């Protein structure tokens, strides 16, 4: 893999033997051509008795010019495994695929061609969620392709809050590798909900960002994943907030936060605080008085002026308006016993509506 390939694909693998075959079969039959891609499999210290390791080694043996295997001694979660994979990547562009997901055969060709045609730093595309692993899926195309040219501050401010269907996930995107390495953009490690720690900085640095309205990434909604396992989620219930706090500190160090403070402040309010609470109460969590107090103290310390945020004041979406009002009310509470009961009841009532809101999916 000495010659630069068109695309590097990083696949974090943890106890992935059950699903990895499907992922790799789809990667190896990409219409872009096996000679124009490299696949970096990162075994994140799997604990399945060597099954994942053996499968990875077998694929590397069969496809030595295409597949590189990396084995970690310490589990670093998906963010850490992806960071290691990026270190080894040498392609012109970079993408990520989870081991239990897969790409359509046309994915890399279509995304790469769009990147070249529009000289894009990022090509984002839609994804399709499926509940059956390996189900046959056909290419679905829309009509809302769009190029975002981010050469001035006002254009970027508007863009930061325009997530379309691709959202802030990292898998359904093709990134110019030189941008990632030049700006030293990395994922938060040892945490779940880490993707925004990578994709938000990308949005702050990319100059040309193309949205390709095709469903090219197939996401398997595994019932055993942390996101869909209530018990596992409760153990990591504050990870999303931790990721956000670390991200704000990093953006401050990069001297880029102040320029886009109102946009990032609103994202922290809705996706940091709001998303954390929504997911918790979807999983039937009940917060204690101490937890509520800690959450509100941290939040008010970070975003003390959120009531005056222009995006809060001028939010037009009815659901977001109601959700914002609830969050603001909670942040104002002193958390007496009655406040705790009211906050928990209000969040339980809102949890079902939260799950159906596309902005938070």
ZIZI-V682732 format. One record per run of one state. SS is the DSSP state (~ for helix, > for strand, _ for the rest). FROM is the first residue (numbers start at 0). LEN is the number of residues. If there is no record, write none. Layout:
ss=[SS	SS]
from=[FROM	FROM]
len=[LEN	LEN]
This chain:
ss=[_	>	_	~	_	~	>	_	~	_	>	_	~	_	>	_	>	_	~	_	>	_	>	_	>	_	~	_	>	~	_	~	_	>	_	~	_	~	_	~	_	~	_	~	_	~	_	~	_	~	_	~	_	~	_]
from=[0	6	13	19	28	33	36	43	50	62	66	71	76	88	92	96	101	103	106	118	121	130	139	141	145	149	152	160	172	176	182	195	205	207	220	225	228	229	235	238	253	257	282	288	302	305	308	309	313	317	332	336	355	357	360]
len=[6	7	6	9	5	3	7	7	12	4	5	5	12	4	4	5	2	3	12	3	9	9	2	4	4	3	8	12	4	6	13	10	2	13	5	3	1	6	3	15	4	25	6	14	3	3	1	4	4	15	4	19	2	3	1]
